[in-house]
Amino acid sequence: MAENGREKGDDALLLALAAGDTVRAAAKKAGISERTASRRLADPDFRRRLTEARADMVQRALGKLADASTEAADSLRKLLQAKKETVRLSAARTILELGNRLREAVEFEQRLSALEENRRTAGAEHEEPPTPQTP
């Protein structure tokens, strides 16, 4: 039963820390002492889980931003038809700047993926074939 309480405390602590709370604030939210929270942070498995929780939060936030990006792009396109020239100019600049950054990011990701694939392939070519076992 105590283990279940610890798991709940760990989960609450992980969530609070992953969200950016200080150790003190996270410990308070988890209902544990700051010292206990510090001990948990000293545990490599706990730190790994914290890293995974943070990565998951970032992935979810990125998904939301990607979802909103289409609507934002539509809004910028509509602003190209605005009556005020300054609004149209600002929208045009923003579209061009963001479009260029997005293109660069996509190209970078493609180059990085190709390099990683080349490295995996090269690593596999240099591996020794398994030696047959003699009976």
N, C-alpha and C positions, 0 to 999 in steps of 0.2 A: 504494500500500500504506500509506503514511503517513497518507493521508486516512482510510482505514478505521480505523486506530488512533485517530485524532482523533475520529472519529464515536463509537467505543466509549467513549472518555474523556468526550466530551460527554454521551452518554446516561447514563453512570454519574454524572457531575457533576449533570446535570439531576435525576435521580432522588433523589440525596442531598439536594440543595438543596430540592427540592420537598417532601421529607419533613421538612424543618426543620433539617437539619444546618447547622453553621456552615460558612463558606467553607473554613476550615482542615480540618475533618473531612471535608467533601465532597471536597475536593481529594485528600486521602489515600485515600479510598475509590475515587476515580476513577483513582488512580495518576498524578496530575499535580501540579505544584507549586502552591503557594498563589497565586503570582504569575500563573501561567497561568490559574487559575480566576478570578482577579480580572479578567484581560483578557477572558475569555469573558463575564463579567458586564457588561463595558462594551459588549459588542456588542448592539445593539437586537434583532436577530433571535434571539439566544440568550435575552435577557430575555423576549421574546414567547413563545418555546417554554417557558420556565420558568413563566410565568404560565399558559399552557395546561396544563402538566403539573400544576400545583397545582390548577387548576380541575377537572381530571379526577379527581384524588385526592379532592377534596371531594365531587364528584358520586358517586363510588363509595361513599364513606363514608356519604353521605346515603341512598343506595340501601339499604345494609345497615341503617341505622337505621330506615328506613321499613319494611323487611322485619321487623325485630324489634319494631316498634311494635304490630303486631297481637297478637303473643304477650304483650307487656307489658300491653296493654289487657285481654286475657283473664285474665291473672294478677290484675290489679286487680279485675276483676269477681268473680273467685273469692273475693278477700279481703273482699268485701261480705258474704259468708256466714260469715265467721270467727266463732268463739265469743266472742273478746274484743271488747268494745264499742270499745275504743280502736283496735284494728286496723280494724274496720269504719268507724269515724269517719275515720281517716287515709286509708283507701282512697277513701271517698266524697269527702273534700276534694280529694284528688289528682285524681280523675276530673273533678270539677267545675272545678278550676283549669286542668287541661290541656285539657279540652274547650273552655273559654272561650278559652284562648290559641290553640288550633288554629282555632276559628271565626274569631277576629280575624285570624289570619294568612291564612286562605283568603279572607276578605272583602277584606283589604288587597291581596292578589295579584289578585283580580278587579278591584278599582278601578284598580290600577296598569295592568293589561292594557287596560282600557277607555280610560284616559287615553292610553296609548301608541298604541292604535288610532286614537283621535280625532286625535292629533297627526299620525300618518301620513296619515290621510284629509285633514286640513286642509292638510297640506303638498302633497299631490297636487293638491288643488283650486287652489292658488295657483301651481302651476307653469305656465310659459308653454307653449302647445302648440308642437310643433316647426314651424319655418318650412319651407315647401316649398322644395325645391331647384329652381332654374331650370336648364333644360338648356343 
